[in-house]
């Protein structure tokens, strides 16, 4: 993977106010694969004290989207076209780790798969999976 691709992904991620708001960070960028981590925060929990499903979905969708972007031309940006999430276990622990990867790249649509793990005492537990379709859009300079 070119260094410019990694820079493009990290620069785009840094402009995501939503990721800043929840405290997520991008920790790995490879060709067709991205990892995002989120420390556990009690202000992001639901009524039972688990991280909210919407927050879990945010980080896995973002990891899949940026994994897709690593396979797209520099003149494009990426948007989610569709996804399905399965929640397998409550999201609790010290942090969540979302790993997105490209299953099938395409000129317009790219199919991705993602998993979210809750890390607690050094062990990882799978809490959610996602199948996602990302769409490539011509960069306009207004969004990214």
C-alpha positions in Angstrom: 0.0 0.0 0.0 1.2 3.5 -0.8 2.0 5.9 2.0 -0.3 8.4 0.3 -3.3 6.0 0.7 -2.7 5.7 4.4 -2.4 9.4 4.7 -5.6 10.0 2.7 -7.5 7.6 5.0 -6.0 9.1 8.2 -6.7 12.7 7.0 -10.3 11.8 6.2 -10.7 10.1 9.5 -9.4 13.2 11.3 -12.2 15.2 9.8 -14.9 13.0 11.2 -16.4 15.0 14.1 -18.5 11.9 15.1 -15.4 9.8 15.7 -13.8 12.7 17.7 -17.0 13.0 19.7 -17.0 9.3 20.8 -13.2 9.2 21.2 -12.5 6.6 18.5 -9.1 6.4 16.8 -7.8 4.7 13.7 -5.0 2.3 14.7 -4.2 0.3 11.5 -4.5 1.0 7.8 -3.5 -1.6 5.3 -4.5 -2.3 1.7 -8.1 -3.5 2.1 -8.1 -3.5 5.9 -8.6 -0.9 8.7 -8.8 -1.1 12.5 -10.5 1.4 14.7 -10.4 1.4 18.5 -12.7 3.0 21.1 -12.0 3.1 24.8 -15.0 2.2 27.0 -16.8 5.3 28.1 -19.8 5.3 30.5 -21.4 8.2 28.6 -21.7 6.0 25.6 -23.7 3.3 27.3 -27.3 2.2 27.1 -29.6 1.5 30.1 -27.8 -1.7 31.1 -24.3 -0.3 31.1 -23.2 -1.8 27.8 -21.8 0.4 25.0 -24.8 1.4 22.9 -25.4 -0.6 19.7 -25.4 2.6 17.7 -21.9 3.4 18.9 -20.8 -0.2 18.0 -22.3 0.3 14.6 -20.6 3.6 14.1 -17.1 2.2 14.5 -17.6 -0.9 12.4 -19.2 1.0 9.6 -16.3 3.5 9.6 -13.7 0.7 9.6 -15.4 -1.0 6.7 -15.7 2.3 4.8 -12.1 3.2 5.2 -11.0 -0.4 4.3 -13.0 0.2 1.0 -11.4 3.6 0.5 -7.9 2.0 0.5 -9.0 0.1 -2.7 -10.5 3.2 -4.5 -8.8 5.7 -6.7 -7.4 8.9 -5.2 -10.1 11.0 -7.0 -12.9 9.3 -5.0 -14.5 9.3 -1.6 -16.6 6.6 0.0 -20.1 6.4 1.5 -22.1 3.5 3.0 -24.7 2.2 0.6 -26.0 -0.6 2.8 -25.1 -2.7 5.8 -26.4 -5.4 8.1 -25.2 -5.9 11.7 -25.5 -8.9 13.9 -25.0 -8.2 17.6 -23.7 -11.4 19.2 -22.8 -10.3 22.8 -23.0 -7.2 25.0 -20.3 -4.6 24.4 -18.4 -4.3 27.6 -14.8 -4.2 28.5 -11.9 -1.8 28.5 -12.2 -1.0 24.8 -13.8 -2.0 21.5 -11.8 -3.0 18.5 -13.5 -2.7 15.0 -11.8 -4.5 12.1 -13.1 -3.9 8.6 -11.8 -5.6 5.5 -12.7 -5.7 1.8 -14.3 -8.9 0.6 -14.8 -7.8 -3.1 -13.6 -4.5 -4.5 -15.4 -3.0 -7.4 -15.3 0.1 -9.6 -18.5 1.5 -8.0 -19.5 -0.8 -5.2 -17.2 -2.6 -2.7 -18.4 -5.3 -0.4 -16.8 -5.4 3.1 -16.9 -7.5 6.2 -16.3 -6.3 9.7 -16.1 -7.5 13.3 -16.1 -5.7 16.6 -14.4 -7.2 19.6 -14.6 -6.1 23.2 -11.3 -6.3 25.0 -11.3 -7.1 28.7 -8.3 -8.2 30.7 -6.3 -8.8 27.5 -8.9 -11.2 26.0 -11.1 -10.4 23.0 -14.7 -11.3 22.7 -16.7 -11.0 19.5 -19.6 -8.7 20.0 -20.8 -7.8 16.5 -20.4 -8.5 12.8 -21.2 -6.5 9.7 -21.6 -7.1 6.0 -21.5 -3.8 4.2 -21.6 -2.3 0.7 -19.7 0.9 0.2 -20.1 3.2 -2.8 -17.3 5.1 -4.5 -18.1 8.8 -5.2 -16.2 11.3 -7.2 -14.4 13.7 -4.8 -16.0 17.1 -4.9 -14.1 18.8 -2.1 -17.3 19.4 -0.2 -17.4 16.1 1.6 -15.2 13.2 2.4 
